Amino acid sequence: MQNGSRKLLIIGNWKMHTTGAQATGLAKEIALGVGPRVDIQVVLCPPFTVLEGVSQVLSGSTVQLGAQNLYPGPMGAVTGEVCAEMLKAVYCAYVLVGHSERRVLLREPDELINQKIHTALENRIKPVLCIGEPLEVRDSGNTWPFLQTQLERALDKVPQDLIENVVIAYEPLWAIGSGQPSSPDGAQAVHAQIRQFIDTFSSSAAKLRILYGGSVKPENAQQLLAQPDIDGLLVGGASLKAKSFLDIIG
């Protein structure tokens, strides 16, 4: 447990990797490696096309399923999208929202991200809100104003009693896939600011989990997890190999 009431959360984001047999094989290895542990929560976020197969593999294990995105509306005539009802049908407990790759490549605005958070919460799926600053913002010393704006817009009108069901993932854009993660002290400082900000409008700040993501690997995972306000990790490339992901879990 982290700080009493916050169970560590490790999420593997497979992004646009794996097809059927690859995905189920990887999920099986990870589930077996995690075993019956209940001291830590592990979540896998595979591509949409393999969600059902991975769901079947994880059934009965302690590892939970997450999705990489959702459409902020009910089932209907929206070509190419996936709604919360579909995610619930394959037992998704979590969903990534606002990942930097979707913000940058698909130009998703904060208003859309806010709608997705509301939709996830209404359907009892825990949204993992991804925030993070680009290199030029960090270098200009404006990291916190940038992140605060992302948080304010993404969490607009989210009921106070539901804030603790949101997970926040701090992923500095300059660290993702670069092999150059934030230092543990640097990441902790940002996580502490995030928690202090949440505390200004919600009594759930002490319960809300804040994850770090960005070039997470076995060599730096435990140093990051040792920080008081880092409640887990959002892992990209290192989650695509069972051994490295299990080494991160510890």
Long-range contacts (C-beta under 8 A, 24 or more apart in sequence): 1-39, 2-209, 2-225, 2-228, 2-230, 2-231, 2-232, 3-206, 3-228, 3-231, 5-206, 5-207, 6-206, 6-207, 6-208, 6-209, 6-231, 7-39, 7-40, 7-41, 7-209, 7-231, 8-39, 8-40, 8-41, 8-225, 8-231, 8-232, 9-40, 9-41, 9-42, 9-43, 9-167, 9-209, 9-211, 9-231, 9-232, 9-233, 10-40, 10-41, 10-42, 10-43, 10-232, 10-233, 10-235, 10-248, 10-249, 11-42, 11-43, 11-44, 11-45, 11-66, 11-94, 11-96, 11-128, 11-169, 11-211, 11-232, 11-233, 11-234, 11-235, 12-42, 12-43, 12-44, 12-45, 12-235, 12-239, 12-240, 12-245, 13-45, 13-68, 13-96, 13-99, 13-213, 13-234, 13-235, 13-236, 13-239, 14-44, 14-45, 14-46, 14-47, 14-68, 14-239, 14-240, 15-47, 15-68, 15-101, 15-236, 16-47, 17-47, 17-240, 18-46, 18-47, 18-50, 18-240, 19-49, 19-50, 20-49, 20-50, 20-53, 23-47, 23-50, 23-53, 23-54, 24-50, 24-53, 24-54, 24-56, 24-57, 26-240, 26-242, 27-54, 27-57, 27-58, 27-63, 28-57, 29-242, 30-63, 30-242, 30-245, 30-246, 31-57, 31-58, 31-61, 31-62, 31-63, 33-242, 33-246, 33-249, 34-61, 34-62, 34-63, 34-246, 34-249, 35-62, 36-62, 37-62, 38-62, 40-249, 41-232, 42-249, 43-93, 43-94, 44-239, 45-94, 45-96, 48-82, 51-87, 51-90, 51-92, 52-90, 55-90, 55-91, 55-92, 59-91, 64-93, 64-94, 65-90, 65-91, 65-92, 65-93, 65-94, 66-92, 66-93, 66-94, 66-95, 66-96, 66-128, 67-92, 67-94, 67-95, 67-96, 68-95, 68-96, 68-99, 69-95, 69-96, 69-97, 69-99, 69-102, 69-116, 70-95, 70-97, 70-116, 70-119, 70-120, 70-125, 71-116, 71-119, 72-112, 72-115, 72-116, 72-118, 72-119, 73-119, 84-119, 84-120, 84-122, 84-123, 84-125, 85-123, 87-123, 87-125, 88-123, 88-124, 88-125, 92-125, 93-125, 93-126, 94-125, 94-126, 94-127, 94-128, 94-167, 95-120, 95-125, 95-126, 95-127, 95-128, 96-127, 96-128, 96-130, 96-169, 97-127, 97-128, 97-129, 97-130, 97-154, 98-129, 98-130, 98-131, 98-150, 98-154, 99-130, 99-171, 100-130, 100-132, 100-171, 100-173, 100-176, 104-173, 110-149, 110-150, 110-153, 110-154, 111-153, 113-153, 113-154, 114-153, 114-154, 114-155, 114-156, 114-157, 117-154, 117-155, 117-158, 117-166, 118-157, 118-158, 121-158, 121-162, 121-165, 121-166, 126-165, 126-166, 126-167, 127-165, 127-166, 127-167, 128-167, 128-168, 128-169, 128-211, 128-234, 129-154, 129-155, 129-166, 129-167, 129-168, 129-169, 130-169, 130-171, 130-213, 130-234, 131-168, 131-169, 131-170, 131-171, 132-170, 132-171, 132-172, 132-173, 132-176, 132-213, 132-214, 133-172, 133-173, 133-174, 134-173, 134-174, 135-173, 135-174, 138-172, 138-174, 143-190, 144-190, 144-193, 147-190, 147-193, 147-194, 148-197, 151-194, 151-197, 151-198, 160-201, 160-202, 160-203, 160-204, 161-204, 163-198, 163-202, 163-204, 163-205, 163-208, 164-202, 164-204, 164-207, 164-208, 166-208, 167-208, 167-209, 167-210, 167-211, 168-194, 168-198, 168-208, 168-209, 168-210, 168-211, 169-210, 169-211, 169-212, 169-213, 169-234, 170-194, 170-210, 170-211, 170-212, 170-213, 171-212, 171-213, 171-214, 171-234, 172-214, 174-214, 175-214, 175-215, 176-213, 176-214, 176-215, 176-236, 177-215, 177-236, 177-237, 178-214, 178-215, 179-215, 180-215, 181-214, 181-215, 181-216, 181-217, 181-220, 181-224, 182-212, 182-214, 184-220, 184-223, 184-224, 184-226, 184-227, 184-230, 185-227, 187-212, 187-224, 187-227, 187-230, 188-227, 188-228, 188-229, 188-230, 191-227, 191-229, 191-230, 192-228, 192-229, 194-229, 195-229, 216-248, 217-244, 217-248, 218-244, 218-247, 218-248, 221-247, 221-248, 221-250, 222-250, 225-250
